[in-house]
């Protein structure tokens, strides 16, 4: 599929307002759109501050239970700085929880619904 790319990831949540506040207020995502979408639904789309695929906060997929998304990686240039910033924005993240691996340093966080994210400082890959 030449030219294919990931555009939007659906994140299942219970309360779109609460989730929107977390992603915008704590993680610093930019709110792209918050519009009606079908009867009684909203299309809430945000993008990470560094760009890349957007997320949409979904409530309408019965097979996607809130809290069922795990392991999505959010890359940051400096994990210690990201942990400190998340702390200032209200998310309790212990700097001692930062883990190390050959591919980088990371910490796992959860949104209010239990969807987990890996916030990771990538190490350059070697050939």
PENORCOR-V922608 format. One record per residue. SS is DSSP state (hx for helix, st for strand, lp for the rest). PSI is psi as a letter, one per 20 degrees, with the letter a starting at -180 (NA if undefined). Layout:
{{SS/PSI} {SS/PSI}}
//
This chain:
{{lp/n} {lp/p} {lp/j} {lp/q} {lp/q} {lp/p} {lp/g} {st/p} {st/p} {st/p} {st/o} {st/p} {lp/r} {lp/g} {lp/o} {hx/h} {hx/g} {hx/g} {hx/g} {hx/g} {hx/g} {hx/g} {hx/h} {hx/g} {hx/h} {hx/g} {lp/i} {lp/j} {lp/q} {st/p} {st/o} {st/g} {st/q} {st/n} {st/q} {st/q} {lp/n} {lp/a} {lp/o} {lp/j} {lp/r} {st/q} {st/o} {st/o} {st/p} {st/q} {st/p} {lp/q} {lp/h} {lp/j} {lp/a} {lp/a} {lp/q} {st/r} {st/q} {st/p} {st/o} {st/q} {lp/i} {lp/j} {lp/o} {lp/h} {lp/i} {lp/n} {lp/p} {lp/p} {lp/j} {lp/i} {lp/p} {lp/q} {lp/j} {st/p} {st/p} {st/o} {st/p} {lp/q} {lp/h} {lp/o} {hx/h} {hx/g} {hx/g} {hx/g} {hx/g} {hx/g} {hx/g} {hx/h} {hx/g} {hx/h} {lp/j} {lp/j} {lp/o} {lp/o} {lp/p} {lp/p} {hx/h} {hx/i} {hx/i} {lp/p} {st/r} {st/q} {st/r} {lp/h} {lp/i} {st/a} {st/q} {st/r} {st/q} {st/p} {st/r} {st/q} {lp/r} {lp/i} {lp/i} {lp/j} {lp/p} {st/q} {st/q} {st/o} {st/o} {st/p} {st/o} {st/q} {lp/q} {lp/p} {lp/q} {lp/q} {lp/NA}}
//
